[in-house]
């Protein structure tokens, strides 16, 4: 498990696109997630010494949809050994648990 395992995921949707924001503690974890989300036009913003936000959009550059983005985040959560990630999908709270969406 990464030493920087605190994060939260936020999602804002429109009819054709979704903006995804993931709070990550630690530069290396943020970079790893951003790399995983490259197909979704990801970028990083640093808000504190160890507080980063990874931004991404669905659909991705080659038509990848929101499900693909959430799967990529799930894979990252599992890779990092995190137990769960709080998120909002279309304004509704959801929990991503160890590589499996509830």
C-alpha positions in Angstrom: 0.0 0.0 0.0 1.2 3.5 -0.8 2.1 5.7 2.1 -0.1 8.4 0.6 -3.4 6.6 0.4 -6.0 9.3 1.2 -8.1 10.3 -1.7 -11.6 11.2 -2.9 -13.2 11.2 -6.3 -15.7 13.8 -7.6 -17.6 13.6 -10.8 -19.6 16.3 -12.6 -21.7 15.2 -15.7 -23.3 16.8 -18.7 -25.3 15.1 -21.5 -22.2 14.3 -23.5 -19.2 14.5 -21.1 -18.1 14.0 -17.6 -15.4 15.9 -15.6 -13.7 13.8 -13.0 -11.6 15.1 -10.1 -9.7 12.8 -7.8 -8.0 14.1 -4.6 -4.7 12.3 -4.0 -2.2 12.6 -1.2 1.3 12.4 -2.6 3.0 13.4 -5.8 3.9 9.8 -7.0 0.4 8.5 -6.4 -1.1 11.5 -8.3 1.3 11.0 -11.2 0.5 7.2 -11.4 -3.2 7.9 -11.5 -2.7 10.7 -14.1 -0.7 8.4 -16.3 -3.5 5.8 -16.1 -6.0 8.4 -17.1 -4.0 9.8 -20.1 -6.7 8.7 -22.6 -9.1 10.9 -20.6 -7.1 14.1 -21.1 -5.7 14.0 -17.5 -3.8 16.7 -15.8 -2.5 17.5 -12.2 -3.0 20.5 -10.0 -1.0 20.8 -6.7 -2.9 22.4 -3.8 -0.5 21.7 -1.0 2.9 20.1 -0.3 1.3 16.6 -0.7 -2.2 17.4 -1.8 -2.8 16.9 -5.6 -6.0 16.8 -7.7 -6.0 14.6 -10.8 -8.5 16.0 -13.4 -9.8 14.0 -16.4 -12.7 14.0 -18.8 -14.9 11.4 -20.4 -15.3 10.6 -23.2 -11.7 10.0 -23.8 -9.7 11.0 -26.8 -10.6 7.8 -28.7 -14.2 7.6 -27.5 -13.5 5.8 -24.2 -16.6 6.3 -22.0 -17.2 7.1 -18.3 -17.3 3.4 -17.5 -13.8 3.0 -18.9 -12.6 6.0 -16.8 -14.1 4.5 -13.6 -12.5 1.1 -14.5 -9.1 2.8 -14.8 -9.6 4.4 -11.4 -10.7 1.0 -9.9 -7.5 -0.5 -11.3 -5.4 2.2 -9.7 -7.2 1.8 -6.3 -6.5 -2.0 -6.4 -2.9 -1.4 -7.5 -2.3 1.0 -4.6 -3.9 -1.4 -2.2 -6.5 1.1 -1.1 -9.7 -0.2 0.6 -12.1 2.3 -0.9 -12.6 5.6 -2.6 -15.4 8.0 -2.0 -16.9 9.5 -5.1 -19.8 11.4 -6.6 -21.2 10.3 -10.0 -23.7 12.8 -11.4 -24.0 14.4 -8.0 -24.8 11.1 -6.3 -22.4 9.6 -3.7 -20.9 6.3 -4.6 -18.1 4.1 -3.1 -15.5 2.4 -5.2 -14.3 -0.6 -3.1 -11.0 -2.4 -3.8 -11.5 -2.7 -7.6 -15.2 -3.3 -7.5 -18.0 -0.6 -7.7 -20.9 -0.9 -5.3 
